[in-house]
């Protein structure tokens, strides 16, 4: 299904202002960087994919600038090169909306669709975006994989699925089966510059997560 087709249940709007703090911050960022996209960032990739990647929020000089998740910043460089290695994209980098990148059986979204101050969304802002995340989760094929990048994304997925964080603990490489559409929740440390520079997350660790996702997808009917 083409990423340009929007099912009737998709309520996301790039004009969303339901979080006053984030709307104000976006307005300020547009004034400071008028060449930036500077709006709530839509998910990227085809509906009905086997894999949904859930990040934290758009980066100020990445997705907030380009209008595509994980595009134009350090985190995206590692993510897209890894997706390419495991056959989830047609090229290894994501630079702009016009760079020809296509995802393969994969879709990328964020727990929060607007760039937050200091990259730290508040709990009510995460809650305000759960409707959008629920829609993305509902589009994943039964038996597919949700890759949560970081604790915030992990817990947002659990909230949508009415699952307990005590029963489904966050941890790098943790894999859990969910009743929600028979999906598998696969968690990873976020591929942020901080995590990679401190080597809390190495390239090898990150690739192991997507190798696991690839194996699950390859076993799907």
QUIFEN-V454200 format. One line per field, one symbol per residue. phi: phi as a letter, one per 30 degrees, with the letter a starting at -180 (. if undefined). burial: 1 if it has 24 or more other C-alpha atoms within 12 Angstrom, else 0. A space follows every 10 residues. Layout:
# QUIFEN-V454200
phi = ???
burial = ???
This chain:
# QUIFEN-V454200
phi = .dddcceddd cdbdcebdce dddddddddd ddbdddeibe cddbjddidd bbcccdadde ccdddcibeh cjbdededdd ddeddcicac acbbcadcdi dbdchbbbbb dbdcdcehhb ddddddddcd eddeeddddd deidbccccj dddedddddd chcddddbdd adidbbccdd hhdccccbdd ddedddddid bceddddddd ddedddddcd e
burial = 0000000000 0100010010 0110111010 0000011111 1111111111 1111111111 1111111111 1111111111 1111011110 0111111000 1111111111 1111110000 1100111111 1111111111 1111111111 1111111111 1000000111 1111111101 0011111111 1100000000 1110111111 1111011000 0
